[in-house]
């Protein structure tokens, strides 16, 4: 047996502190779970968003494809509409470009500048991009347009989250 004896007062102090800690944890855990559960919940929707664009209808001319998805920020759920410029290149591969200019975030449009046909044009600061999304030297954008990963499902185009080019 130990020579150090615990007094009655110390024993009650340890016991009440332990019981009080368990009670506090029992009350706080449901509150913490309630606060964190929406943030940690897994999304069953997947990474690719379906569009109304049929793969068979794509040509070498870029077309604007709008797609809508539900975005959940903790407890708030909203419907977001994004846009992509989609076409088939000379090799027959699908190219899906983000319309967001890399200079200041304005929206680029295809073939909108009559002086420079067959290019993406940003009207905010006269920024221009080639058809493949690379920025034209001497214009404000310092980087190419972001690219959407894509996949085909049931003949329709599905787009992922836009990524910068390497």
C-alpha positions as CSV (number, residue, x, y, z in Angstrom):
1,X,0.0,0.0,0.0
2,X,1.1,3.6,-0.7
3,X,2.3,5.8,2.0
4,X,0.6,8.8,0.4
5,X,-3.0,8.9,1.6
6,X,-5.8,10.7,-0.1
7,X,-7.9,12.7,2.2
8,X,-11.7,12.6,2.1
9,X,-11.8,16.1,0.7
10,X,-9.3,15.2,-2.1
11,X,-11.3,12.0,-2.9
12,X,-14.6,14.0,-3.2
13,X,-12.8,16.7,-5.3
14,X,-11.4,14.1,-7.8
15,X,-14.7,12.3,-8.0
16,X,-16.8,15.4,-8.6
17,X,-14.4,16.7,-11.2
18,X,-14.4,13.4,-13.1
19,X,-18.2,13.1,-13.0
20,X,-18.6,16.7,-14.0
21,X,-16.2,16.2,-16.9
22,X,-18.2,13.2,-18.2
23,X,-21.5,15.2,-17.9
24,X,-20.0,18.2,-19.7
25,X,-18.7,15.9,-22.5
26,X,-22.0,14.2,-22.7
27,X,-23.7,17.5,-23.3
28,X,-21.1,19.0,-25.6
29,X,-20.6,16.1,-28.0
30,X,-24.1,16.3,-29.6
31,X,-23.7,20.0,-30.1
32,X,-20.3,19.6,-31.7
33,X,-21.7,16.8,-33.9
34,X,-24.6,19.0,-34.9
35,X,-22.3,21.8,-35.9
36,X,-19.8,19.7,-37.9
37,X,-22.1,17.0,-39.4
38,X,-23.2,19.1,-42.5
39,X,-19.6,20.0,-43.3
40,X,-18.3,16.4,-43.0
41,X,-21.2,14.7,-44.8
42,X,-20.2,12.9,-48.0
43,X,-21.6,14.1,-51.3
44,X,-23.3,11.3,-53.2
45,X,-23.5,13.4,-56.4
46,X,-20.1,12.6,-57.7
47,X,-17.5,14.8,-59.4
48,X,-19.0,15.1,-62.8
49,X,-22.1,17.2,-63.6
50,X,-24.4,16.2,-66.4
51,X,-25.1,18.7,-69.2
52,X,-27.8,18.8,-71.9
53,X,-25.1,18.8,-74.6
54,X,-25.1,15.7,-76.8
55,X,-21.6,14.5,-77.8
56,X,-22.8,13.7,-81.3
57,X,-23.9,17.4,-81.8
58,X,-20.4,18.8,-81.1
59,X,-18.4,20.3,-84.0
60,X,-15.2,22.2,-84.4
61,X,-17.1,25.4,-83.6
62,X,-17.1,26.2,-79.9
63,X,-20.6,26.2,-78.3
64,X,-21.6,27.6,-75.0
65,X,-22.8,24.9,-72.7
66,X,-24.6,25.9,-69.5
67,X,-24.9,23.4,-66.7
68,X,-26.6,23.6,-63.3
69,X,-25.8,21.9,-60.0
70,X,-26.7,22.1,-56.4
71,X,-24.0,23.6,-54.2
72,X,-24.1,23.0,-50.4
73,X,-22.3,25.4,-48.1
74,X,-22.7,23.9,-44.6
75,X,-26.5,24.3,-44.1
76,X,-27.2,26.5,-47.1
77,X,-28.0,24.8,-50.4
78,X,-28.2,26.8,-53.6
79,X,-28.4,26.1,-57.3
80,X,-25.4,27.3,-59.3
81,X,-25.2,27.7,-63.1
82,X,-21.8,27.5,-64.7
83,X,-20.8,27.7,-68.3
84,X,-18.2,26.0,-70.6
85,X,-17.1,26.5,-74.1
86,X,-17.0,23.1,-75.7
87,X,-15.9,21.9,-79.2
88,X,-14.0,19.1,-80.9
89,X,-10.5,19.8,-82.0
90,X,-8.8,18.6,-85.2
91,X,-8.1,15.2,-83.7
92,X,-11.7,14.7,-82.8
93,X,-11.0,15.2,-79.1
94,X,-13.4,17.1,-76.9
95,X,-12.1,20.4,-75.5
96,X,-14.1,22.1,-72.7
97,X,-12.8,25.5,-71.6
98,X,-13.8,27.7,-68.7
99,X,-15.2,31.1,-69.8
100,X,-13.5,32.9,-66.9
101,X,-10.7,35.3,-68.1
102,X,-7.4,34.7,-66.2
103,X,-6.7,38.5,-66.0
104,X,-9.6,39.8,-63.8
105,X,-12.2,37.1,-64.0
106,X,-14.5,38.6,-66.6
107,X,-16.4,36.3,-69.0
108,X,-14.8,35.6,-72.4
109,X,-16.9,35.1,-75.5
110,X,-16.2,33.2,-78.7
111,X,-15.8,35.2,-81.9
112,X,-17.0,38.5,-80.3
113,X,-14.2,40.7,-81.6
114,X,-14.7,41.5,-85.3
115,X,-11.1,42.6,-85.6
116,X,-9.8,39.2,-84.4
117,X,-12.2,36.5,-85.6
118,X,-12.1,32.9,-84.3
119,X,-10.7,33.8,-80.9
120,X,-12.0,34.1,-77.4
121,X,-12.3,37.7,-76.4
122,X,-12.6,39.4,-73.0
123,X,-14.3,42.8,-73.3
124,X,-13.1,44.0,-69.9
125,X,-9.5,44.8,-71.0
126,X,-9.4,43.5,-74.6
127,X,-7.9,40.2,-73.6
128,X,-7.7,37.5,-76.3
129,X,-7.2,33.7,-76.3
130,X,-6.6,31.3,-79.2
131,X,-9.3,28.7,-79.9
132,X,-7.5,26.1,-77.8
133,X,-7.6,28.5,-74.8
134,X,-4.0,29.7,-74.8
135,X,-3.5,33.4,-74.1
136,X,-2.2,35.6,-76.9
137,X,1.1,37.4,-76.0
138,X,0.7,41.1,-75.7
139,X,-2.8,41.0,-74.3
140,X,-3.7,41.3,-70.6
141,X,-4.2,37.6,-69.7
142,X,-1.1,36.0,-68.3
143,X,-2.3,32.4,-68.3
144,X,-4.4,30.1,-70.5
145,X,-8.1,29.4,-69.8
146,X,-8.9,26.7,-67.3
147,X,-9.9,23.3,-68.7
148,X,-12.9,21.2,-67.6
149,X,-12.3,17.4,-67.3
150,X,-15.1,15.6,-69.1
151,X,-16.6,12.2,-69.6
152,X,-19.3,10.8,-71.8
153,X,-22.3,9.0,-70.3
154,X,-25.3,7.8,-72.3
155,X,-24.3,10.1,-75.2
156,X,-24.2,13.3,-73.1
157,X,-21.4,15.4,-71.9
158,X,-20.5,15.4,-68.2
159,X,-18.1,18.1,-66.8
160,X,-15.9,18.1,-63.7
161,X,-14.4,21.0,-61.8
162,X,-12.3,23.4,-64.0
163,X,-8.6,23.0,-63.5
164,X,-5.7,25.3,-64.5
165,X,-3.4,24.0,-67.2
166,X,-0.1,22.6,-66.2
